[in-house]
């Protein structure tokens, strides 16, 4: 239940809490740090064109086009962003780190479709499970059910060139400890029939 600051409510709260009233006023939704994509809504299916394309891997049947992303209401003091993509159900529950990008300048407010399909100067490429430094779309095995591809955008107080290329997600997280300003997430679903 949300309470507004009225004298009646304040009086009731003060009586019920022994004179120590606490008020909760939720933040405006316009102020929340958010990550969105024009390609899919949070918790919905990803189009096959955004899925992986690795020669010799029959599970990777897409075009490996990276989805577009946009973010807004960036936390104060942000100097760069990191963006990671993880499939927690991949590899039989051990997880697959599809993409690990960081050093994204705070001046950016998103990526266009296909902009991160290859390494470029828009971000610093880390190392995912497949050893790649750029976006790698889903390669969900047939019959494995829907997997949840989780994108997490992390605002940091580090300069864009503070971290070297090629860090794994755990190595990057260790270096980001104490330097995060906030995060925003987005989940896409994908699976293949038998």
N, C-alpha and C positions, 0 to 999 in steps of 0.2 A: 504494500500500500504506500502511495506517495503522499506526503503532507505538504500543504502550502502554508506559508507563514501568515497565520491569522491569529488574532488574540485568543479566540476560543480554543483552537487546536493547541496553541502554545500553553494555555492554562491547563488543559487536560494532560498534555505531555509532562508539564512540570509537576503536576500532582502525581502522576503515575510513575515518574522517574525520580521522585524525591527531590524535585527542584532542579534537576540537571537535564534540561531538554536538549535534544540533538535533532537538527533538521537535516533532511536530505533533499537536495535539489539536483535532479539529474542534469548532466551537461546537455547543451543543445546538440542535436544530431549533426548540425552543420559544423561543429567544432571537432568531431571525432576524426582521427587519422584513418583514412580508408584507402583500400586497394580495390580497384575494379578492372573489369575487362569488357570491351565491347563485343568480344567473341562468345562469352558465356556469362551467365549469372552465377553467383555463389551457390554451389551445391547442384549444378546442372551439368548435363553432358557436354563434353568437348567434341568439336567436329574432328573427323578423321584426318583432315589436312594438317592439324596441329600435332599429330602423333608422329612417332619416330620413323626414321628411314635409314636403316643400317643394312648395308649389303651383306647378304648371307644370313641375316636373322629373319626368319619367317614371321616373327611376331611384330616386326617393325614395317608396317604397310602404308604408312602415311607419307606426307611430304616434308615433315619436320620444319614446318613454318612456325615460327614463334608467335604466340598470340599477342595482341596489343594489350598494353597495361596503362592505367592512369592512376595517379594518387593525388590526394588533396589533404588539406589541414595538417600540414607537416609540423611536428613538434618544434618548439622554439629551440634554437641552438644547434639544429641539424646542419652538418657540413657534408655528409655523404650518406648513401644508402647501400644496403646489401639486399639482394633478392635471391631466395633459395626456393627450389622446387623439389619436393620429396614425395615418393610413393611409399607410404608406410606398410602397405600390404605386399609390396614387391619382394622378390627372392624368398617366397614362402614366409613372409612376416619379418624378415630381417631388414627390409626397406631398401629402396633404391634412391640414391641422390642423383636426380636428373640434371640439376643446374645449380651452380654456385657462383653468383656474380656479386661483386662488391666494388667499392671505389666509384659508385655512381654519383656524380656531382649533385649537390643539393639544388642546383639551378634547374635540374630536370624534373618534370612532372609526369613522366611516363615514357613508354616505348611504343613505336608504331608496329603494326603487324610485320613480321619478318625482320625487324631491326636487330634482333639478337640471335638470329639463326646461325650466324657465324661470329667469330671473334672480331671485335672492332674497337675503336677508341672511345666508345660510349660507356664502357665499364671495364673492370679488371676481371679476367676469367679465372675462376678457381678450378678445382678438379672434382668432377662428379664420380659416381661409381664406375662409369665406363671410361674414366680418364680424360673426358673432354672438358674444355673450358667454356663452351658455348651451350646454348639451349639444346636439350635432347628431349623430344616429346615421348609420350607413353609408348611402350612396346608390350602391352598387356597380353599374356598368353591366352589363346582361345580357351573358353570354359573356366577361366579363373574368376569370373564374376566381375562386378564393378570395383575398380580401384579408385581411391581418393587421392587425387594429385593436389597436394597442398602447396600453395605459393605463400611465402611469408616475406614481407618487405620490412626491413629493419632500418630505422633512422639512427644514425650515429653522430658523434661529435668529432670523428676522425676526418682529416683531410682526405680527399679522393685518392691521393697517391701514397697514403700511409702504409698500405699493406702490399706485399709482393704478390705477383701472379702465381697461380698454381696451388693455392692453399685448399686443403680439403675442408668440408663443412666444419668438422670438429676443430681443426686448426684455426679456421677463421673465427669460430665462436669463442675460442680461448683468447684470441687477440681482441675481440669485441667486448669482453667482460669489463664492466665498469665504464663503457663508452656508448651504451645504447640510450636512446632518447624515447623510444616507443616502437611499436610494431603494428602492422595491419596484415590481415590474411584473407585468402580467397581459396576456395576448393572447387576443382573441376573433377567430373567423373568420366571414366572411360572403361570400356570392357569390350571383349569380342565374343561372339557366339561360338559354339563348337565348330 
